[in-house]
């Protein structure tokens, strides 16, 4: 088998809107009630996928979940007096942020030599807790080769699990045995800590990981309070490199020491607070970037366009490149519609290390397939959704038909 890292991006769904449902997500709160542009959002995400397909030679995707979620709508028993957040929850398109879809442990790390995936229960937020059954259904198809994959059920709902957004992996190469780093929260001031330590430990045990090659680290409560509701807002890892803000962890040096004890080859690229403040790092999502290894072996950082527009962030990026460190390129991408809801380039993708030939090929992108997806989006996705549109019959019909058209075009009608 030839193991490689494949990024599976979520296609932004036709119900993409700004309802401000995510407590602790400052970008989401700041844009609550604004008009959204689902067609533009989906095309921005697809353009990022096309770019990474060209850079890396491989790219996957996951599909929007069915919205509105009629099961949740029925459970909420609308009677006209409910809060707007309850009415908006079944419309949430936040499954587009597939970094929250699941936690993934590649075959070299697991006791049975299979790639294990555990869908995140996302129980902290109503609008996200509805996702896992449909996410698991899709993962069961995309990774249905049971000789090579095991897709688990979610962690019990007592323990909040937010998936790969709080999980990092360090290794000498993607196809070699790695050290898995689980980042959990304890408190975030006025905001909830969404990843529970026990959830992370349950995932590690279910995946059959060697606990000597697992590291459990507490996220800095100040980072959560500042709006880093997931670890991937302040830190990202790839192969030997940990790219992190100086205030990412509750005990920064202790975190480095613990990781280095399990993985001595660790290279830390730390951004100091006097160069980029925690607030500016969160505002620009410098760390919610895709840190990837190109086919030539060089590492590249795929950042939001907002990073180039920030004087301190871009100055630091240029200084980093001039230092001849392990990250050799910084490429901005436009994902502004996602950013306005609190999701940068890293939020939009789930990393899976596997043999390309073991994945259901319907979930793998090619230029021809990207053309098909783009055509469906351009023809069927709503151009704009205003807050007053949520719940009306015309929008229900449009977003339902749009998703159905995409499933048909990709020969995935089984997910209707």
C-alpha positions as CSV (number, residue, x, y, z in Angstrom):
1,X,0.0,0.0,0.0
2,X,1.1,3.6,-0.7
3,X,-0.1,5.8,2.1
4,X,-0.5,9.5,1.5
5,X,-2.4,12.4,3.1
6,X,-5.6,13.3,1.4
7,X,-7.5,16.4,2.3
8,X,-11.3,16.0,2.2
9,X,-13.0,19.4,2.0
10,X,-16.6,20.0,2.8
11,X,-18.6,21.5,-0.1
12,X,-20.4,24.5,1.3
13,X,-24.1,23.8,1.4
14,X,-26.9,25.7,-0.2
15,X,-28.3,26.8,3.2
16,X,-25.1,28.6,4.2
17,X,-26.3,31.5,6.4
18,X,-25.3,33.8,9.3
19,X,-27.5,33.0,12.2
20,X,-24.8,33.5,14.8
21,X,-25.5,30.2,16.6
22,X,-22.0,29.4,17.8
23,X,-21.2,30.7,21.3
24,X,-17.5,31.5,21.5
25,X,-17.1,31.9,17.8
26,X,-16.4,35.7,17.5
27,X,-16.6,35.9,13.7
28,X,-19.9,34.1,13.7
29,X,-21.3,36.5,16.4
30,X,-20.0,39.6,14.6
31,X,-21.8,38.6,11.3
32,X,-25.0,37.4,12.9
33,X,-28.0,38.6,10.8
34,X,-26.0,39.6,7.8
35,X,-27.0,38.4,4.3
36,X,-25.1,35.3,3.2
37,X,-24.0,34.3,-0.3
38,X,-24.1,30.5,-0.5
39,X,-23.2,30.3,-4.2
40,X,-20.2,32.5,-3.7
41,X,-19.2,30.6,-0.6
42,X,-19.4,27.2,-2.3
43,X,-17.4,28.5,-5.3
44,X,-14.7,29.9,-3.0
45,X,-14.4,26.6,-1.3
46,X,-14.2,24.8,-4.6
47,X,-11.5,27.1,-5.9
48,X,-9.4,26.3,-2.8
49,X,-9.9,22.6,-3.6
50,X,-8.8,23.1,-7.2
51,X,-5.7,24.9,-6.0
52,X,-4.7,22.1,-3.6
53,X,-5.4,19.5,-6.2
54,X,-2.9,21.3,-8.4
55,X,-0.4,21.7,-5.5
56,X,-0.6,18.2,-4.0
57,X,-1.9,16.0,-6.8
58,X,-4.8,14.7,-4.8
59,X,-8.0,16.1,-3.2
60,X,-11.2,14.7,-1.7
61,X,-14.5,16.2,-0.8
62,X,-17.5,15.5,1.4
63,X,-21.1,16.6,0.6
64,X,-23.5,19.0,2.3
65,X,-25.8,17.3,4.8
66,X,-29.6,17.4,4.2
67,X,-31.0,20.8,5.2
68,X,-33.3,21.8,6.6
69,X,-33.1,18.8,9.0
70,X,-36.7,17.9,9.3
71,X,-36.1,15.4,12.1
72,X,-34.6,18.2,14.3
73,X,-37.4,20.6,13.3
74,X,-40.0,18.0,14.4
75,X,-38.2,17.4,17.7
76,X,-38.1,21.1,18.4
77,X,-41.9,21.2,18.0
78,X,-42.2,24.7,16.5
79,X,-45.3,26.7,17.6
80,X,-44.3,30.2,16.5
81,X,-43.0,31.3,19.9
82,X,-39.5,29.7,19.6
83,X,-36.4,31.8,19.7
84,X,-34.8,32.6,16.3
85,X,-31.8,30.4,17.1
86,X,-34.1,27.3,17.4
87,X,-35.7,28.1,14.1
88,X,-32.3,28.5,12.4
89,X,-30.6,25.4,13.9
90,X,-32.1,22.9,11.4
91,X,-30.8,25.0,8.6
92,X,-27.2,25.2,9.7
93,X,-24.7,24.4,6.9
94,X,-21.8,24.1,9.4
95,X,-21.0,20.5,8.3
96,X,-18.9,22.3,5.6
97,X,-16.2,22.6,8.3
98,X,-15.1,19.0,8.0
99,X,-12.2,19.4,10.5
100,X,-15.1,18.8,13.0
101,X,-16.5,15.8,11.1
102,X,-14.3,13.2,12.8
103,X,-11.0,12.3,14.4
104,X,-8.8,10.2,12.2
105,X,-6.0,7.8,13.2
106,X,-4.0,6.4,10.2
107,X,-3.2,2.7,9.9
108,X,0.5,3.0,11.0
109,X,-0.7,4.3,14.4
110,X,-3.3,1.7,15.2
111,X,-3.1,-1.8,16.8
112,X,-5.0,-3.5,13.9
113,X,-3.3,-1.7,11.1
114,X,-6.5,0.0,9.9
115,X,-7.4,3.6,9.6
116,X,-9.9,4.5,12.3
117,X,-12.4,7.4,12.1
118,X,-14.7,8.5,14.9
119,X,-17.4,11.0,14.0
120,X,-17.5,13.9,16.4
121,X,-20.6,14.2,18.6
122,X,-20.4,18.0,18.7
123,X,-22.8,18.0,21.6
124,X,-21.9,21.5,22.9
125,X,-23.9,23.3,20.2
126,X,-27.4,22.3,19.1
127,X,-26.9,23.3,15.5
128,X,-23.9,21.0,15.3
129,X,-25.0,18.1,17.5
130,X,-27.4,17.1,14.7
131,X,-24.6,16.4,12.3
132,X,-23.0,13.1,13.3
133,X,-25.7,10.6,12.0
134,X,-25.5,12.0,8.5
135,X,-21.8,12.5,8.7
136,X,-21.3,8.8,9.8
137,X,-23.5,7.7,7.0
138,X,-21.3,9.4,4.5
139,X,-18.1,8.3,6.0
140,X,-19.4,4.7,6.0
141,X,-19.6,5.0,2.2
142,X,-16.5,7.0,1.5
143,X,-14.4,4.7,3.7
144,X,-16.4,1.6,3.3
145,X,-13.5,-0.7,2.6
146,X,-13.6,-2.6,5.9
147,X,-10.3,-4.3,5.2
148,X,-8.6,-0.9,5.5
149,X,-11.0,1.4,7.5
150,X,-13.1,1.2,10.7
151,X,-15.7,3.9,11.2
152,X,-16.8,4.1,14.8
153,X,-19.9,5.5,16.4
154,X,-19.5,8.8,18.3
155,X,-18.2,9.3,21.8
156,X,-21.1,9.1,24.4
157,X,-22.8,12.6,24.6
158,X,-21.7,13.2,28.2
159,X,-18.3,14.0,26.8
160,X,-18.0,16.8,24.2
161,X,-16.0,15.8,21.1
162,X,-15.2,18.3,18.3
163,X,-13.1,16.0,16.0
164,X,-9.9,16.7,14.2
165,X,-10.0,20.5,15.0
166,X,-8.5,19.5,18.4
167,X,-6.2,16.7,17.1
168,X,-2.8,16.9,15.6
169,X,-0.4,14.2,14.3
170,X,3.4,14.4,14.2
171,X,5.5,11.9,12.1
172,X,8.6,11.6,10.0
173,X,6.4,11.0,7.0
174,X,2.6,10.5,6.6
175,X,3.0,6.8,5.9
176,X,5.1,6.2,9.0
177,X,4.0,5.6,12.6
178,X,3.2,8.9,14.3
179,X,2.5,10.6,17.6
180,X,-1.1,11.8,18.0
181,X,-1.7,15.0,20.0
182,X,-5.1,15.5,21.6
183,X,-5.9,19.1,22.8
184,X,-8.7,19.5,25.3
185,X,-10.2,22.5,27.2
186,X,-11.2,23.0,30.8
187,X,-12.6,26.5,30.9
188,X,-12.9,29.4,28.6
189,X,-14.3,32.2,30.8
190,X,-17.6,33.2,29.3
191,X,-17.2,30.6,26.5
192,X,-17.6,26.8,26.8
193,X,-14.6,24.5,26.4
194,X,-15.9,22.2,23.6
195,X,-13.4,19.4,23.7
196,X,-13.4,17.3,26.8
197,X,-10.3,15.4,27.9
198,X,-12.2,12.2,28.5
199,X,-13.6,12.4,25.0
200,X,-10.1,12.5,23.6
201,X,-9.0,9.6,25.7
202,X,-12.0,7.6,24.6
203,X,-11.2,8.2,21.0
204,X,-7.6,7.2,21.5
205,X,-8.6,3.9,23.2
206,X,-11.3,3.1,20.5
207,X,-8.7,3.6,17.8
208,X,-6.3,1.2,19.4
209,X,-3.5,3.7,19.8
210,X,-0.4,3.1,21.8
211,X,-0.9,5.5,24.7
212,X,2.9,5.9,24.9
213,X,2.6,7.6,21.5
214,X,-0.3,9.9,22.5
215,X,0.0,13.3,24.2
216,X,-2.9,15.0,25.9
217,X,-2.5,18.8,26.3
218,X,-4.7,21.4,27.8
219,X,-5.6,24.4,25.6
220,X,-4.9,27.8,27.0
221,X,-8.1,29.1,28.7
222,X,-7.2,32.6,27.6
223,X,-7.2,31.4,24.0
224,X,-10.7,30.0,24.4
225,X,-11.8,33.2,26.0
226,X,-10.3,35.2,23.2
227,X,-12.3,33.2,20.6
228,X,-10.1,30.1,19.8
229,X,-13.0,27.7,20.3
230,X,-10.9,25.0,18.7
231,X,-7.2,24.3,18.9
232,X,-6.8,24.6,15.2
233,X,-7.5,28.4,15.6
234,X,-4.1,28.7,17.4
235,X,-2.0,25.7,16.3
236,X,-1.5,23.3,13.4
237,X,0.9,20.4,12.8
238,X,2.3,18.6,9.8
239,X,4.9,15.8,9.8
240,X,7.8,17.1,12.1
241,X,6.5,20.7,12.4
242,X,4.2,22.2,15.0
243,X,3.2,25.7,13.9
244,X,1.7,27.5,16.9
245,X,1.0,30.8,18.7
246,X,3.0,31.4,21.9
247,X,-0.3,31.4,23.9
248,X,-1.9,28.3,22.4
249,X,-1.5,25.9,25.4
250,X,-2.1,26.2,29.1
251,X,1.5,25.3,29.7
252,X,3.4,26.2,26.5
253,X,6.8,24.8,27.4
254,X,5.3,21.8,29.1
255,X,3.4,21.0,26.0
256,X,6.5,21.2,23.9
257,X,8.4,19.0,26.4
258,X,5.6,16.4,26.4
259,X,5.4,16.2,22.7
260,X,9.2,16.1,22.3
261,X,9.4,13.2,24.8
262,X,7.2,11.1,22.5
263,X,8.5,12.6,19.3
264,X,12.1,13.8,19.6
265,X,12.2,15.1,16.0
266,X,9.7,17.9,16.8
267,X,10.4,21.2,15.1
268,X,8.4,24.1,16.7
269,X,7.6,27.2,14.7
270,X,6.3,29.6,17.3
271,X,4.8,33.0,16.6
272,X,5.5,35.3,19.6
273,X,2.8,37.5,21.0
274,X,4.8,40.6,20.5
275,X,4.9,39.9,16.8
276,X,1.3,38.8,16.3
277,X,-1.1,39.2,19.2
278,X,-3.5,36.4,20.2
279,X,-6.4,38.6,19.1
280,X,-4.9,39.3,15.7
281,X,-4.0,35.6,15.2
282,X,-7.7,34.8,15.9
283,X,-9.0,37.6,13.8
284,X,-7.0,36.6,10.7
285,X,-7.0,32.8,11.4
286,X,-3.2,32.6,10.7
287,X,-3.1,29.2,12.4
288,X,-6.4,27.9,10.9
289,X,-4.3,27.2,7.8
290,X,-3.5,24.1,5.9
291,X,0.1,23.1,6.6
292,X,0.9,20.7,3.8
293,X,3.9,18.8,2.2
294,X,4.2,19.3,-1.5
295,X,5.3,16.4,-3.7
296,X,8.9,18.0,-3.8
297,X,9.0,17.6,0.0
298,X,8.7,21.3,0.9
299,X,6.1,22.5,3.3
300,X,3.6,25.2,2.3
301,X,1.1,27.1,4.5
302,X,-2.3,27.8,2.9
303,X,-3.7,30.9,4.8
304,X,-6.8,33.0,4.5
305,X,-6.5,36.2,2.4
306,X,-7.1,38.1,5.6
307,X,-3.5,37.2,6.7
308,X,-2.1,39.1,3.7
309,X,-4.2,42.1,4.6
310,X,-2.9,42.2,8.2
311,X,0.3,44.2,8.6
312,X,1.7,42.3,11.6
313,X,0.7,38.9,10.3
314,X,2.1,39.4,6.8
315,X,5.3,40.9,8.1
316,X,5.8,37.9,10.3
317,X,5.1,35.5,7.4
318,X,7.7,37.3,5.3
319,X,10.3,37.2,8.1
320,X,9.6,33.4,8.6
321,X,10.2,32.7,4.9
322,X,13.4,34.7,5.0
323,X,14.7,32.7,7.9
324,X,14.8,29.6,5.7
325,X,12.9,27.5,8.2
326,X,10.8,24.3,7.4
327,X,7.8,26.3,6.0
328,X,8.9,27.4,2.5
329,X,5.8,29.0,1.1
330,X,2.8,31.0,2.3
331,X,-0.2,31.1,-0.1
332,X,-3.3,33.1,0.6
333,X,-6.7,31.9,-0.5
334,X,-10.1,33.6,-0.6
335,X,-12.6,31.9,1.7
336,X,-14.2,35.0,3.0
337,X,-17.8,33.6,3.2
338,X,-16.5,30.8,5.4
339,X,-14.3,33.2,7.4
340,X,-17.3,35.4,8.3
341,X,-18.8,32.4,10.1
342,X,-15.6,31.4,11.8
343,X,-14.0,28.9,9.4
344,X,-10.7,29.2,7.7
345,X,-8.9,26.9,5.2
346,X,-8.1,24.3,7.9
347,X,-11.7,24.2,9.1
348,X,-12.9,23.2,5.7
349,X,-10.8,20.0,5.5
350,X,-10.5,16.6,7.1
351,X,-7.0,15.0,6.7
352,X,-7.0,11.2,6.0
353,X,-3.8,9.3,5.6
354,X,-4.6,6.2,3.5
355,X,-4.1,4.4,0.2
356,X,-5.9,6.4,-2.5
357,X,-7.2,3.1,-4.0
358,X,-9.1,2.2,-0.8
359,X,-11.3,5.3,-0.9
360,X,-14.7,5.3,-2.7
361,X,-13.6,7.2,-5.8
362,X,-16.9,9.2,-5.9
363,X,-15.4,11.3,-3.1
364,X,-12.1,12.1,-4.9
365,X,-11.8,15.3,-6.9
366,X,-10.6,15.6,-10.5
367,X,-10.7,18.7,-12.7
368,X,-13.5,17.1,-14.6
369,X,-15.5,16.5,-11.5
370,X,-14.7,20.0,-10.2
371,X,-16.3,21.3,-13.4
372,X,-19.4,19.2,-12.7
373,X,-19.7,20.5,-9.1
374,X,-19.1,24.1,-10.2
375,X,-21.8,23.8,-12.8
376,X,-24.4,22.5,-10.3
377,X,-23.5,25.2,-7.8
378,X,-23.7,27.9,-10.3
379,X,-27.2,26.7,-11.5
380,X,-28.8,25.7,-8.3
381,X,-27.3,27.3,-5.1
382,X,-29.1,30.4,-3.8
383,X,-27.3,33.6,-4.6
384,X,-28.3,35.2,-1.3
385,X,-30.0,34.3,1.9
386,X,-31.4,37.0,4.2
387,X,-32.3,36.2,7.8
388,X,-35.9,36.5,7.0
389,X,-35.6,33.8,4.4
390,X,-34.9,31.1,6.9
391,X,-37.9,28.8,7.1
392,X,-39.8,29.9,4.1
393,X,-41.2,27.4,1.7
394,X,-39.4,28.8,-1.4
395,X,-36.0,28.4,0.3
396,X,-36.8,24.9,1.5
397,X,-37.6,23.9,-2.1
398,X,-34.5,25.5,-3.5
399,X,-31.9,24.1,-1.1
400,X,-33.5,20.7,-1.2
401,X,-33.4,20.6,-5.0
402,X,-29.9,22.0,-5.1
403,X,-28.5,19.3,-2.9
404,X,-30.4,16.6,-4.8
405,X,-29.0,17.9,-8.1
406,X,-25.4,17.6,-6.7
407,X,-26.0,14.1,-5.4
408,X,-27.3,13.0,-8.8
409,X,-24.5,14.7,-10.7
410,X,-21.9,12.8,-8.5
411,X,-23.8,9.5,-8.7
412,X,-24.4,9.6,-4.9
413,X,-28.2,9.4,-4.9
414,X,-27.8,6.9,-2.0
415,X,-27.3,9.9,0.3
416,X,-30.7,11.4,-0.6
